[in-house]
């Protein structure tokens, strides 16, 4: 349930969260999100705390990003069901750039997250799911997504 999107006609650019999460938007309405290691370009002011190395967004704050034209060039974005505790190890924050662990199947940088999205140099989007239903819906929409383990082969 680990996917990578390299080439697709369904994205204007990597990593546009509103396009990447389009097939599962209804299912993730009740998620909170942790963002870290960000480099991005946006058309408007976002609810991002630039003074922190990581920050948590509610589902409503996350919708502001989904309703923007934002390209995540680098970044780690982790989704949690609202009833899940968000336990972030501040000495070991999630990151994408230079992190070989993002290419490993099943490796989640925050262990109790349900979704992990990695923006990789505006060239790839890696998305990992612990929930098979979410993964299946995503893959049915992004049939061009490659299983991460096959991409590494």
CNS distance restraints for C-alpha pairs under 8 A (distance, minus, plus):
assign (resid   1 and name CA) (resid 106 and name CA) 7.80 0.50 0.50
assign (resid   1 and name CA) (resid 128 and name CA) 5.99 0.50 0.50
assign (resid   1 and name CA) (resid 129 and name CA) 5.44 0.50 0.50
assign (resid   1 and name CA) (resid 130 and name CA) 6.94 0.50 0.50
assign (resid   1 and name CA) (resid 132 and name CA) 6.73 0.50 0.50
assign (resid   1 and name CA) (resid 135 and name CA) 5.72 0.50 0.50
assign (resid   1 and name CA) (resid 147 and name CA) 7.49 0.50 0.50
assign (resid   2 and name CA) (resid 105 and name CA) 6.10 0.50 0.50
assign (resid   2 and name CA) (resid 106 and name CA) 6.95 0.50 0.50
assign (resid   2 and name CA) (resid 126 and name CA) 7.45 0.50 0.50
assign (resid   2 and name CA) (resid 127 and name CA) 6.01 0.50 0.50
assign (resid   2 and name CA) (resid 128 and name CA) 4.30 0.50 0.50
assign (resid   2 and name CA) (resid 129 and name CA) 6.28 0.50 0.50
assign (resid   2 and name CA) (resid 135 and name CA) 7.98 0.50 0.50
assign (resid   2 and name CA) (resid 147 and name CA) 5.87 0.50 0.50
assign (resid   2 and name CA) (resid 148 and name CA) 5.45 0.50 0.50
assign (resid   2 and name CA) (resid 149 and name CA) 7.82 0.50 0.50
assign (resid   3 and name CA) (resid 126 and name CA) 5.73 0.50 0.50
assign (resid   3 and name CA) (resid 127 and name CA) 5.30 0.50 0.50
assign (resid   3 and name CA) (resid 128 and name CA) 6.14 0.50 0.50
assign (resid   3 and name CA) (resid 145 and name CA) 5.95 0.50 0.50
assign (resid   3 and name CA) (resid 146 and name CA) 5.55 0.50 0.50
assign (resid   3 and name CA) (resid 147 and name CA) 4.69 0.50 0.50
assign (resid   3 and name CA) (resid 148 and name CA) 4.99 0.50 0.50
assign (resid   4 and name CA) (resid 124 and name CA) 6.72 0.50 0.50
assign (resid   4 and name CA) (resid 125 and name CA) 5.62 0.50 0.50
assign (resid   4 and name CA) (resid 126 and name CA) 4.37 0.50 0.50
assign (resid   4 and name CA) (resid 127 and name CA) 6.27 0.50 0.50
assign (resid   4 and name CA) (resid 145 and name CA) 5.62 0.50 0.50
assign (resid   4 and name CA) (resid 146 and name CA) 5.34 0.50 0.50
assign (resid   4 and name CA) (resid 147 and name CA) 6.37 0.50 0.50
assign (resid   4 and name CA) (resid 148 and name CA) 5.65 0.50 0.50
assign (resid   4 and name CA) (resid 151 and name CA) 7.59 0.50 0.50
assign (resid   5 and name CA) (resid 124 and name CA) 5.71 0.50 0.50
assign (resid   5 and name CA) (resid 125 and name CA) 5.24 0.50 0.50
assign (resid   5 and name CA) (resid 126 and name CA) 6.46 0.50 0.50
assign (resid   5 and name CA) (resid 144 and name CA) 7.23 0.50 0.50
assign (resid   5 and name CA) (resid 145 and name CA) 4.91 0.50 0.50
assign (resid   5 and name CA) (resid 146 and name CA) 6.46 0.50 0.50
assign (resid   6 and name CA) (resid 123 and name CA) 6.45 0.50 0.50
assign (resid   6 and name CA) (resid 124 and name CA) 4.82 0.50 0.50
assign (resid   6 and name CA) (resid 125 and name CA) 6.75 0.50 0.50
assign (resid   6 and name CA) (resid 145 and name CA) 7.57 0.50 0.50
assign (resid   7 and name CA) (resid 144 and name CA) 7.56 0.50 0.50
assign (resid   8 and name CA) (resid 144 and name CA) 6.65 0.50 0.50
assign (resid  10 and name CA) (resid  19 and name CA) 7.33 0.50 0.50
assign (resid  10 and name CA) (resid 142 and name CA) 7.88 0.50 0.50
assign (resid  11 and name CA) (resid  16 and name CA) 7.23 0.50 0.50
assign (resid  11 and name CA) (resid  19 and name CA) 6.14 0.50 0.50
assign (resid  11 and name CA) (resid  20 and name CA) 7.39 0.50 0.50
assign (resid  12 and name CA) (resid  16 and name CA) 7.70 0.50 0.50
assign (resid  13 and name CA) (resid  71 and name CA) 6.94 0.50 0.50
assign (resid  13 and name CA) (resid 122 and name CA) 7.34 0.50 0.50
assign (resid  14 and name CA) (resid  71 and name CA) 6.41 0.50 0.50
assign (resid  14 and name CA) (resid  72 and name CA) 6.85 0.50 0.50
assign (resid  14 and name CA) (resid  73 and name CA) 7.14 0.50 0.50
assign (resid  14 and name CA) (resid 119 and name CA) 7.17 0.50 0.50
assign (resid  14 and name CA) (resid 122 and name CA) 5.02 0.50 0.50
assign (resid  14 and name CA) (resid 123 and name CA) 6.22 0.50 0.50
assign (resid  14 and name CA) (resid 124 and name CA) 6.39 0.50 0.50
assign (resid  14 and name CA) (resid 125 and name CA) 6.36 0.50 0.50
assign (resid  15 and name CA) (resid  20 and name CA) 7.18 0.50 0.50
assign (resid  15 and name CA) (resid  71 and name CA) 5.47 0.50 0.50
assign (resid  15 and name CA) (resid  72 and name CA) 5.02 0.50 0.50
assign (resid  15 and name CA) (resid  73 and name CA) 6.69 0.50 0.50
assign (resid  15 and name CA) (resid 119 and name CA) 5.72 0.50 0.50
assign (resid  15 and name CA) (resid 122 and name CA) 6.50 0.50 0.50
assign (resid  15 and name CA) (resid 124 and name CA) 7.53 0.50 0.50
assign (resid  15 and name CA) (resid 125 and name CA) 6.00 0.50 0.50
assign (resid  16 and name CA) (resid  20 and name CA) 6.10 0.50 0.50
assign (resid  16 and name CA) (resid  69 and name CA) 7.44 0.50 0.50
assign (resid  16 and name CA) (resid  70 and name CA) 6.05 0.50 0.50
assign (resid  16 and name CA) (resid  71 and name CA) 5.23 0.50 0.50
assign (resid  16 and name CA) (resid  72 and name CA) 6.59 0.50 0.50
assign (resid  17 and name CA) (resid  21 and name CA) 5.73 0.50 0.50
assign (resid  17 and name CA) (resid  22 and name CA) 7.94 0.50 0.50
assign (resid  17 and name CA) (resid  65 and name CA) 7.64 0.50 0.50
assign (resid  17 and name CA) (resid  66 and name CA) 6.06 0.50 0.50
assign (resid  17 and name CA) (resid  70 and name CA) 7.77 0.50 0.50
assign (resid  18 and name CA) (resid  22 and name CA) 5.69 0.50 0.50
assign (resid  18 and name CA) (resid  65 and name CA) 7.77 0.50 0.50
assign (resid  18 and name CA) (resid  66 and name CA) 4.58 0.50 0.50
assign (resid  18 and name CA) (resid  67 and name CA) 7.09 0.50 0.50
assign (resid  21 and name CA) (resid  25 and name CA) 5.81 0.50 0.50
assign (resid  21 and name CA) (resid 138 and name CA) 7.78 0.50 0.50
assign (resid  23 and name CA) (resid 137 and name CA) 6.48 0.50 0.50
assign (resid  23 and name CA) (resid 138 and name CA) 5.72 0.50 0.50
assign (resid  23 and name CA) (resid 141 and name CA) 6.23 0.50 0.50
assign (resid  24 and name CA) (resid  28 and name CA) 6.34 0.50 0.50
assign (resid  24 and name CA) (resid 134 and name CA) 6.67 0.50 0.50
assign (resid  24 and name CA) (resid 137 and name CA) 6.77 0.50 0.50
assign (resid  24 and name CA) (resid 138 and name CA) 6.60 0.50 0.50
assign (resid  25 and name CA) (resid  29 and name CA) 6.42 0.50 0.50
assign (resid  27 and name CA) (resid 134 and name CA) 7.58 0.50 0.50
assign (resid  28 and name CA) (resid  81 and name CA) 7.94 0.50 0.50
assign (resid  29 and name CA) (resid  59 and name CA) 6.15 0.50 0.50
assign (resid  30 and name CA) (resid  59 and name CA) 6.23 0.50 0.50
assign (resid  30 and name CA) (resid  81 and name CA) 6.18 0.50 0.50
assign (resid  30 and name CA) (resid  82 and name CA) 5.80 0.50 0.50
assign (resid  31 and name CA) (resid  58 and name CA) 7.24 0.50 0.50
assign (resid  31 and name CA) (resid  59 and name CA) 5.64 0.50 0.50
assign (resid  31 and name CA) (resid  79 and name CA) 6.07 0.50 0.50
assign (resid  31 and name CA) (resid  80 and name CA) 5.22 0.50 0.50
assign (resid  31 and name CA) (resid  81 and name CA) 4.46 0.50 0.50
assign (resid  31 and name CA) (resid  82 and name CA) 5.15 0.50 0.50
assign (resid  32 and name CA) (resid  56 and name CA) 7.05 0.50 0.50
assign (resid  32 and name CA) (resid  57 and name CA) 5.80 0.50 0.50
assign (resid  32 and name CA) (resid  58 and name CA) 4.74 0.50 0.50
assign (resid  32 and name CA) (resid  59 and name CA) 5.30 0.50 0.50
assign (resid  32 and name CA) (resid  62 and name CA) 7.73 0.50 0.50
assign (resid  32 and name CA) (resid  79 and name CA) 5.82 0.50 0.50
assign (resid  32 and name CA) (resid  80 and name CA) 5.21 0.50 0.50
assign (resid  32 and name CA) (resid  81 and name CA) 6.28 0.50 0.50
assign (resid  32 and name CA) (resid  82 and name CA) 5.79 0.50 0.50
assign (resid  33 and name CA) (resid  56 and name CA) 5.49 0.50 0.50
assign (resid  33 and name CA) (resid  57 and name CA) 5.08 0.50 0.50
assign (resid  33 and name CA) (resid  58 and name CA) 6.50 0.50 0.50
assign (resid  33 and name CA) (resid  59 and name CA) 7.38 0.50 0.50
assign (resid  33 and name CA) (resid  62 and name CA) 7.26 0.50 0.50
assign (resid  33 and name CA) (resid  77 and name CA) 6.76 0.50 0.50
assign (resid  33 and name CA) (resid  78 and name CA) 5.52 0.50 0.50
assign (resid  33 and name CA) (resid  79 and name CA) 4.57 0.50 0.50
assign (resid  33 and name CA) (resid  80 and name CA) 6.09 0.50 0.50
assign (resid  34 and name CA) (resid  54 and name CA) 6.83 0.50 0.50
assign (resid  34 and name CA) (resid  55 and name CA) 5.67 0.50 0.50
assign (resid  34 and name CA) (resid  56 and name CA) 4.51 0.50 0.50
assign (resid  34 and name CA) (resid  57 and name CA) 6.41 0.50 0.50
assign (resid  34 and name CA) (resid  76 and name CA) 7.96 0.50 0.50
assign (resid  34 and name CA) (resid  77 and name CA) 5.72 0.50 0.50
assign (resid  34 and name CA) (resid  78 and name CA) 5.09 0.50 0.50
assign (resid  34 and name CA) (resid  79 and name CA) 6.56 0.50 0.50
assign (resid  35 and name CA) (resid  54 and name CA) 5.54 0.50 0.50
assign (resid  35 and name CA) (resid  55 and name CA) 5.60 0.50 0.50
assign (resid  35 and name CA) (resid  56 and name CA) 6.50 0.50 0.50
assign (resid  35 and name CA) (resid  57 and name CA) 7.87 0.50 0.50
assign (resid  35 and name CA) (resid  75 and name CA) 7.29 0.50 0.50
assign (resid  35 and name CA) (resid  76 and name CA) 5.80 0.50 0.50
assign (resid  35 and name CA) (resid  77 and name CA) 4.71 0.50 0.50
assign (resid  35 and name CA) (resid  78 and name CA) 6.59 0.50 0.50
assign (resid  36 and name CA) (resid  53 and name CA) 6.04 0.50 0.50
assign (resid  36 and name CA) (resid  54 and name CA) 4.43 0.50 0.50
assign (resid  36 and name CA) (resid  55 and name CA) 6.87 0.50 0.50
assign (resid  36 and name CA) (resid  75 and name CA) 6.06 0.50 0.50
assign (resid  36 and name CA) (resid  76 and name CA) 5.33 0.50 0.50
assign (resid  36 and name CA) (resid  77 and name CA) 6.73 0.50 0.50
assign (resid  36 and name CA) (resid  93 and name CA) 7.12 0.50 0.50
assign (resid  36 and name CA) (resid  94 and name CA) 6.28 0.50 0.50
assign (resid  36 and name CA) (resid  95 and name CA) 6.47 0.50 0.50
assign (resid  37 and name CA) (resid  53 and name CA) 7.00 0.50 0.50
assign (resid  37 and name CA) (resid  54 and name CA) 7.36 0.50 0.50
assign (resid  37 and name CA) (resid  74 and name CA) 6.86 0.50 0.50
assign (resid  37 and name CA) (resid  75 and name CA) 4.82 0.50 0.50
assign (resid  37 and name CA) (resid  76 and name CA) 6.05 0.50 0.50
assign (resid  37 and name CA) (resid  94 and name CA) 7.14 0.50 0.50
assign (resid  37 and name CA) (resid  95 and name CA) 5.21 0.50 0.50
assign (resid  37 and name CA) (resid  96 and name CA) 6.99 0.50 0.50
assign (resid  37 and name CA) (resid  97 and name CA) 7.99 0.50 0.50
assign (resid  38 and name CA) (resid  72 and name CA) 7.14 0.50 0.50
assign (resid  38 and name CA) (resid  73 and name CA) 7.55 0.50 0.50
assign (resid  38 and name CA) (resid  74 and name CA) 5.52 0.50 0.50
assign (resid  38 and name CA) (resid  75 and name CA) 4.33 0.50 0.50
assign (resid  38 and name CA) (resid  76 and name CA) 7.04 0.50 0.50
assign (resid  39 and name CA) (resid  72 and name CA) 6.13 0.50 0.50
assign (resid  39 and name CA) (resid  73 and name CA) 5.42 0.50 0.50
assign (resid  39 and name CA) (resid  74 and name CA) 5.04 0.50 0.50
assign (resid  39 and name CA) (resid  75 and name CA) 6.37 0.50 0.50
assign (resid  40 and name CA) (resid  70 and name CA) 6.93 0.50 0.50
assign (resid  40 and name CA) (resid  71 and name CA) 5.49 0.50 0.50
assign (resid  40 and name CA) (resid  72 and name CA) 4.35 0.50 0.50
assign (resid  40 and name CA) (resid  73 and name CA) 5.22 0.50 0.50
assign (resid  40 and name CA) (resid  74 and name CA) 6.94 0.50 0.50
assign (resid  41 and name CA) (resid  70 and name CA) 5.65 0.50 0.50
assign (resid  41 and name CA) (resid  71 and name CA) 5.26 0.50 0.50
assign (resid  41 and name CA) (resid  72 and name CA) 6.65 0.50 0.50
assign (resid  41 and name CA) (resid  73 and name CA) 7.69 0.50 0.50
assign (resid  42 and name CA) (resid  46 and name CA) 7.95 0.50 0.50
assign (resid  42 and name CA) (resid  68 and name CA) 7.09 0.50 0.50
assign (resid  42 and name CA) (resid  69 and name CA) 5.75 0.50 0.50
assign (resid  42 and name CA) (resid  70 and name CA) 4.17 0.50 0.50
assign (resid  42 and name CA) (resid  71 and name CA) 6.36 0.50 0.50
assign (resid  43 and name CA) (resid  68 and name CA) 6.58 0.50 0.50
assign (resid  43 and name CA) (resid  69 and name CA) 5.54 0.50 0.50
assign (resid  43 and name CA) (resid  70 and name CA) 6.45 0.50 0.50
assign (resid  44 and name CA) (resid  68 and name CA) 6.83 0.50 0.50
assign (resid  44 and name CA) (resid  69 and name CA) 7.77 0.50 0.50
assign (resid  46 and name CA) (resid  64 and name CA) 6.86 0.50 0.50
assign (resid  46 and name CA) (resid  65 and name CA) 6.45 0.50 0.50
assign (resid  47 and name CA) (resid  57 and name CA) 7.81 0.50 0.50
assign (resid  47 and name CA) (resid  61 and name CA) 6.32 0.50 0.50
assign (resid  47 and name CA) (resid  64 and name CA) 7.43 0.50 0.50
assign (resid  47 and name CA) (resid  65 and name CA) 7.83 0.50 0.50
assign (resid  48 and name CA) (resid  55 and name CA) 7.41 0.50 0.50
assign (resid  49 and name CA) (resid  54 and name CA) 7.97 0.50 0.50
assign (resid  49 and name CA) (resid  55 and name CA) 6.58 0.50 0.50
assign (resid  54 and name CA) (resid  93 and name CA) 7.54 0.50 0.50
assign (resid  57 and name CA) (resid  61 and name CA) 5.55 0.50 0.50
assign (resid  57 and name CA) (resid  62 and name CA) 5.89 0.50 0.50
assign (resid  58 and name CA) (resid  62 and name CA) 6.06 0.50 0.50
assign (resid  59 and name CA) (resid  63 and name CA) 6.22 0.50 0.50
assign (resid  60 and name CA) (resid  64 and name CA) 6.90 0.50 0.50
assign (resid  61 and name CA) (resid  65 and name CA) 7.16 0.50 0.50
assign (resid  62 and name CA) (resid  66 and name CA) 6.44 0.50 0.50
assign (resid  63 and name CA) (resid  67 and name CA) 6.02 0.50 0.50
assign (resid  64 and name CA) (resid  68 and name CA) 6.44 0.50 0.50
assign (resid  65 and name CA) (resid  69 and name CA) 7.80 0.50 0.50
assign (resid  65 and name CA) (resid  70 and name CA) 7.00 0.50 0.50
assign (resid  71 and name CA) (resid 122 and name CA) 7.87 0.50 0.50
assign (resid  72 and name CA) (resid 119 and name CA) 6.02 0.50 0.50
assign (resid  72 and name CA) (resid 122 and name CA) 7.03 0.50 0.50
assign (resid  73 and name CA) (resid 119 and name CA) 5.79 0.50 0.50
assign (resid  73 and name CA) (resid 120 and name CA) 6.34 0.50 0.50
assign (resid  73 and name CA) (resid 121 and name CA) 5.05 0.50 0.50
assign (resid  73 and name CA) (resid 122 and name CA) 4.56 0.50 0.50
assign (resid  74 and name CA) (resid  96 and name CA) 6.38 0.50 0.50
assign (resid  74 and name CA) (resid  97 and name CA) 6.61 0.50 0.50
assign (resid  74 and name CA) (resid 118 and name CA) 7.29 0.50 0.50
assign (resid  74 and name CA) (resid 119 and name CA) 4.65 0.50 0.50
assign (resid  74 and name CA) (resid 120 and name CA) 5.18 0.50 0.50
assign (resid  74 and name CA) (resid 121 and name CA) 5.44 0.50 0.50
assign (resid  74 and name CA) (resid 122 and name CA) 6.99 0.50 0.50
assign (resid  75 and name CA) (resid  95 and name CA) 6.20 0.50 0.50
assign (resid  75 and name CA) (resid  96 and name CA) 5.62 0.50 0.50
assign (resid  75 and name CA) (resid  97 and name CA) 7.62 0.50 0.50
assign (resid  75 and name CA) (resid 118 and name CA) 5.76 0.50 0.50
assign (resid  75 and name CA) (resid 119 and name CA) 5.01 0.50 0.50
assign (resid  75 and name CA) (resid 120 and name CA) 7.17 0.50 0.50
assign (resid  76 and name CA) (resid  94 and name CA) 5.87 0.50 0.50
assign (resid  76 and name CA) (resid  95 and name CA) 5.25 0.50 0.50
assign (resid  76 and name CA) (resid  96 and name CA) 5.88 0.50 0.50
assign (resid  76 and name CA) (resid 116 and name CA) 7.25 0.50 0.50
assign (resid  76 and name CA) (resid 117 and name CA) 6.00 0.50 0.50
assign (resid  76 and name CA) (resid 118 and name CA) 4.89 0.50 0.50
assign (resid  76 and name CA) (resid 119 and name CA) 6.62 0.50 0.50
assign (resid  77 and name CA) (resid 116 and name CA) 5.80 0.50 0.50
assign (resid  77 and name CA) (resid 117 and name CA) 5.03 0.50 0.50
assign (resid  77 and name CA) (resid 118 and name CA) 6.38 0.50 0.50
assign (resid  78 and name CA) (resid 110 and name CA) 7.42 0.50 0.50
assign (resid  78 and name CA) (resid 113 and name CA) 6.09 0.50 0.50
assign (resid  78 and name CA) (resid 114 and name CA) 7.46 0.50 0.50
assign (resid  78 and name CA) (resid 115 and name CA) 5.63 0.50 0.50
assign (resid  78 and name CA) (resid 116 and name CA) 4.47 0.50 0.50
assign (resid  78 and name CA) (resid 117 and name CA) 6.27 0.50 0.50
assign (resid  79 and name CA) (resid 113 and name CA) 5.63 0.50 0.50
assign (resid  79 and name CA) (resid 114 and name CA) 5.73 0.50 0.50
assign (resid  79 and name CA) (resid 115 and name CA) 4.83 0.50 0.50
assign (resid  79 and name CA) (resid 116 and name CA) 6.30 0.50 0.50
assign (resid  80 and name CA) (resid  84 and name CA) 6.16 0.50 0.50
assign (resid  80 and name CA) (resid  85 and name CA) 7.96 0.50 0.50
assign (resid  80 and name CA) (resid  86 and name CA) 7.17 0.50 0.50
assign (resid  80 and name CA) (resid 112 and name CA) 7.50 0.50 0.50
assign (resid  80 and name CA) (resid 113 and name CA) 4.93 0.50 0.50
assign (resid  80 and name CA) (resid 114 and name CA) 5.49 0.50 0.50
assign (resid  80 and name CA) (resid 115 and name CA) 7.01 0.50 0.50
assign (resid  81 and name CA) (resid 113 and name CA) 7.81 0.50 0.50
assign (resid  81 and name CA) (resid 114 and name CA) 7.10 0.50 0.50
assign (resid  84 and name CA) (resid 112 and name CA) 7.64 0.50 0.50
assign (resid  85 and name CA) (resid 112 and name CA) 7.86 0.50 0.50
assign (resid  86 and name CA) (resid 112 and name CA) 7.55 0.50 0.50
assign (resid  86 and name CA) (resid 113 and name CA) 7.79 0.50 0.50
assign (resid  87 and name CA) (resid 110 and name CA) 7.44 0.50 0.50
assign (resid  87 and name CA) (resid 112 and name CA) 7.88 0.50 0.50
assign (resid  88 and name CA) (resid  92 and name CA) 7.98 0.50 0.50
assign (resid  88 and name CA) (resid  93 and name CA) 7.00 0.50 0.50
assign (resid  88 and name CA) (resid 110 and name CA) 6.59 0.50 0.50
assign (resid  89 and name CA) (resid  93 and name CA) 6.10 0.50 0.50
assign (resid  93 and name CA) (resid 109 and name CA) 7.69 0.50 0.50
assign (resid  94 and name CA) (resid 109 and name CA) 5.46 0.50 0.50
assign (resid  94 and name CA) (resid 110 and name CA) 7.05 0.50 0.50
assign (resid  95 and name CA) (resid  99 and name CA) 6.68 0.50 0.50
assign (resid  95 and name CA) (resid 118 and name CA) 7.96 0.50 0.50
assign (resid  96 and name CA) (resid 102 and name CA) 6.82 0.50 0.50
assign (resid  96 and name CA) (resid 118 and name CA) 6.00 0.50 0.50
assign (resid  96 and name CA) (resid 119 and name CA) 6.81 0.50 0.50
assign (resid  96 and name CA) (resid 120 and name CA) 6.43 0.50 0.50
assign (resid  97 and name CA) (resid 120 and name CA) 6.84 0.50 0.50
assign (resid  97 and name CA) (resid 121 and name CA) 7.74 0.50 0.50
assign (resid 100 and name CA) (resid 104 and name CA) 7.56 0.50 0.50
assign (resid 101 and name CA) (resid 107 and name CA) 6.78 0.50 0.50
assign (resid 102 and name CA) (resid 107 and name CA) 6.85 0.50 0.50
assign (resid 102 and name CA) (resid 108 and name CA) 7.86 0.50 0.50
assign (resid 102 and name CA) (resid 118 and name CA) 7.51 0.50 0.50
assign (resid 102 and name CA) (resid 126 and name CA) 7.93 0.50 0.50
assign (resid 103 and name CA) (resid 148 and name CA) 6.92 0.50 0.50
assign (resid 103 and name CA) (resid 149 and name CA) 7.97 0.50 0.50
assign (resid 103 and name CA) (resid 152 and name CA) 7.38 0.50 0.50
assign (resid 104 and name CA) (resid 148 and name CA) 7.61 0.50 0.50
assign (resid 104 and name CA) (resid 149 and name CA) 7.41 0.50 0.50
assign (resid 105 and name CA) (resid 148 and name CA) 6.57 0.50 0.50
assign (resid 105 and name CA) (resid 149 and name CA) 6.39 0.50 0.50
assign (resid 106 and name CA) (resid 128 and name CA) 7.31 0.50 0.50
assign (resid 108 and name CA) (resid 112 and name CA) 7.93 0.50 0.50
assign (resid 108 and name CA) (resid 113 and name CA) 7.20 0.50 0.50
assign (resid 108 and name CA) (resid 116 and name CA) 6.73 0.50 0.50
assign (resid 108 and name CA) (resid 128 and name CA) 7.87 0.50 0.50
assign (resid 114 and name CA) (resid 129 and name CA) 5.89 0.50 0.50
assign (resid 114 and name CA) (resid 130 and name CA) 5.21 0.50 0.50
assign (resid 114 and name CA) (resid 131 and name CA) 6.64 0.50 0.50
assign (resid 115 and name CA) (resid 127 and name CA) 7.09 0.50 0.50
assign (resid 115 and name CA) (resid 128 and name CA) 5.60 0.50 0.50
assign (resid 115 and name CA) (resid 129 and name CA) 4.79 0.50 0.50
assign (resid 115 and name CA) (resid 130 and name CA) 6.60 0.50 0.50
assign (resid 116 and name CA) (resid 126 and name CA) 7.91 0.50 0.50
assign (resid 116 and name CA) (resid 127 and name CA) 5.63 0.50 0.50
assign (resid 116 and name CA) (resid 128 and name CA) 5.11 0.50 0.50
assign (resid 116 and name CA) (resid 129 and name CA) 6.76 0.50 0.50
assign (resid 117 and name CA) (resid 125 and name CA) 6.98 0.50 0.50
assign (resid 117 and name CA) (resid 126 and name CA) 5.61 0.50 0.50
assign (resid 117 and name CA) (resid 127 and name CA) 4.45 0.50 0.50
assign (resid 117 and name CA) (resid 128 and name CA) 6.51 0.50 0.50
assign (resid 118 and name CA) (resid 125 and name CA) 5.78 0.50 0.50
assign (resid 118 and name CA) (resid 126 and name CA) 5.02 0.50 0.50
assign (resid 118 and name CA) (resid 127 and name CA) 6.44 0.50 0.50
assign (resid 119 and name CA) (resid 123 and name CA) 8.00 0.50 0.50
assign (resid 119 and name CA) (resid 124 and name CA) 6.46 0.50 0.50
assign (resid 119 and name CA) (resid 125 and name CA) 5.10 0.50 0.50
assign (resid 119 and name CA) (resid 126 and name CA) 6.77 0.50 0.50
assign (resid 120 and name CA) (resid 124 and name CA) 5.20 0.50 0.50
assign (resid 120 and name CA) (resid 125 and name CA) 6.11 0.50 0.50
assign (resid 120 and name CA) (resid 126 and name CA) 7.68 0.50 0.50
assign (resid 126 and name CA) (resid 148 and name CA) 7.83 0.50 0.50
assign (resid 128 and name CA) (resid 135 and name CA) 7.85 0.50 0.50
assign (resid 129 and name CA) (resid 134 and name CA) 6.94 0.50 0.50
assign (resid 129 and name CA) (resid 135 and name CA) 5.76 0.50 0.50
assign (resid 130 and name CA) (resid 135 and name CA) 7.83 0.50 0.50
assign (resid 131 and name CA) (resid 135 and name CA) 6.35 0.50 0.50
assign (resid 132 and name CA) (resid 136 and name CA) 6.02 0.50 0.50
assign (resid 133 and name CA) (resid 137 and name CA) 6.25 0.50 0.50
assign (resid 134 and name CA) (resid 138 and name CA) 6.10 0.50 0.50
assign (resid 135 and name CA) (resid 139 and name CA) 6.07 0.50 0.50
assign (resid 136 and name CA) (resid 140 and name CA) 6.04 0.50 0.50
assign (resid 137 and name CA) (resid 141 and name CA) 6.47 0.50 0.50
assign (resid 138 and name CA) (resid 142 and name CA) 6.03 0.50 0.50
assign (resid 139 and name CA) (resid 143 and name CA) 5.36 0.50 0.50
assign (resid 139 and name CA) (resid 144 and name CA) 7.98 0.50 0.50
assign (resid 139 and name CA) (resid 145 and name CA) 6.66 0.50 0.50
assign (resid 146 and name CA) (resid 150 and name CA) 6.80 0.50 0.50
assign (resid 146 and name CA) (resid 151 and name CA) 6.37 0.50 0.50
assign (resid 147 and name CA) (resid 151 and name CA) 6.35 0.50 0.50
assign (resid 148 and name CA) (resid 152 and name CA) 6.40 0.50 0.50
assign (resid 149 and name CA) (resid 153 and name CA) 6.59 0.50 0.50
